[in-house]
């Protein structure tokens, strides 16, 4: 048998093996991030935009972040960061996954405000009275909520 035939046979065997390996070990499905805001017409004004699954436990940092969030952010972003239709987006959403919006993005948003770009709720003003440390704790809380909801 020639070297070329052996090479072709080896590539064929690897391709078939790879096909069956991927069939037996599928890649976990991740939510898809779209730059188009979702259709919220079926959600009442002020109602939560997403259903949030709560984690069984929160880290100590996330527990503190939750309290800060409830005092400074929930009035707009809703209970458990589920958003409020007509008010503010959910932070437990693929749009705010760590690979798209880092924890620093949360710090900068609280400090400087944000021009509307993913959702049609208008601009977010700067949030007075929060330190960078406060917002990092809020981000820890949001990340743990996101993880419990399959956003990572």
C-alpha positions in Angstrom: 0.0 0.0 0.0 1.4 3.4 -0.9 2.1 6.2 1.6 -0.6 8.3 0.0 -3.2 5.6 0.4 -2.3 5.2 4.1 -2.5 8.9 4.6 -6.0 9.1 3.0 -7.2 6.2 5.0 -5.9 7.8 8.3 -7.6 11.1 7.5 -10.8 9.2 6.7 -10.6 7.3 10.0 -10.0 10.5 12.0 -12.9 12.3 10.3 -15.3 9.4 11.0 -14.0 9.2 14.6 -14.4 12.9 15.0 -18.0 12.8 13.7 -19.0 10.1 16.1 -17.2 11.7 19.0 -19.1 15.0 18.4 -22.4 13.0 18.1 -21.8 11.4 21.4 -20.5 14.5 23.2 -22.6 17.5 22.0 -21.6 21.0 22.8 -23.8 22.6 25.5 -26.3 24.9 24.1 -25.8 28.6 25.0 -28.3 31.3 24.6 -27.8 33.4 21.6 -27.0 37.1 22.0 -28.7 39.3 19.5 -28.2 43.0 18.9 -31.9 43.3 18.2 -34.0 44.0 21.3 -36.6 41.3 21.9 -40.2 41.9 21.3 -41.7 43.0 24.6 -45.2 43.8 23.3 -46.8 40.9 25.1 -45.4 42.0 28.5 -47.4 44.5 30.6 -45.7 47.8 31.4 -43.7 47.4 34.6 -43.8 43.6 34.6 -40.6 41.5 34.8 -39.1 40.9 31.3 -37.5 37.5 32.2 -38.2 34.7 34.6 -35.1 34.4 36.9 -34.2 31.1 38.5 -32.6 31.9 41.8 -29.4 30.0 42.9 -29.7 27.7 45.9 -27.1 29.8 47.7 -25.2 33.0 47.0 -21.6 33.7 48.0 -21.0 36.2 50.8 -20.0 38.8 48.3 -23.1 38.2 46.2 -25.3 38.4 49.3 -23.9 41.9 50.0 -24.3 42.8 46.3 -27.9 41.7 46.4 -28.6 44.1 49.3 -26.9 47.0 47.5 -28.7 46.1 44.2 -32.1 46.0 46.0 -31.4 49.5 47.5 -29.9 51.1 44.4 -30.8 49.2 41.2 -34.0 47.2 41.7 -36.3 50.3 41.4 -35.4 50.2 37.6 -33.9 46.8 36.8 -36.5 45.0 38.9 -36.5 42.3 41.5 -33.6 39.8 41.0 -32.5 41.9 37.9 -35.4 40.6 35.9 -35.9 44.0 34.3 -39.2 45.9 34.1 -40.9 46.4 30.8 -41.0 50.1 29.9 -38.4 51.0 32.6 -35.1 49.1 32.3 -33.7 45.9 30.9 -33.0 42.6 32.7 -29.4 42.1 33.7 -30.0 38.4 33.8 -29.9 38.2 30.1 -27.4 37.0 27.5 -26.7 40.6 26.5 -24.9 41.1 29.8 -22.9 37.9 29.7 -19.3 38.4 31.0 -17.8 38.1 27.5 -19.9 41.0 26.3 -20.2 43.2 29.3 -17.4 42.8 31.8 -17.7 43.6 35.5 -15.9 46.9 34.7 -18.8 47.7 32.3 -21.1 47.6 35.3 -18.8 49.9 37.3 -18.6 52.4 34.4 -22.3 52.3 33.8 -23.1 53.2 37.4 -20.4 55.9 37.5 -21.0 57.5 34.1 -24.4 56.3 33.0 -25.0 54.6 29.7 -26.3 55.7 26.3 -29.1 53.4 25.2 -27.7 50.9 22.7 -29.1 47.4 23.3 -32.6 48.2 24.4 -35.2 50.9 23.8 -35.6 52.1 27.4 -33.6 55.4 27.0 -30.4 56.4 28.6 -29.3 55.2 32.0 -28.2 58.1 34.3 -25.2 57.8 36.6 -26.1 56.3 39.9 -25.1 58.5 42.8 -23.8 57.2 46.1 -22.2 53.9 44.9 -18.5 53.2 45.2 -16.7 51.0 42.7 -16.6 48.3 45.4 -20.4 48.5 45.8 -20.8 48.0 42.0 -18.3 45.1 42.0 -20.4 43.4 44.7 -23.5 44.0 42.6 -21.7 42.5 39.6 -20.9 39.4 41.7 -24.6 39.1 42.5 -25.6 39.5 38.9 -23.0 36.9 37.7 -24.3 34.3 40.2 -27.8 34.9 39.0 -26.7 34.7 35.4 -24.8 31.4 36.1 -28.0 29.9 37.7 -29.8 30.9 34.5 -27.3 29.4 32.1 -25.6 32.6 31.2 -21.8 32.3 31.5 
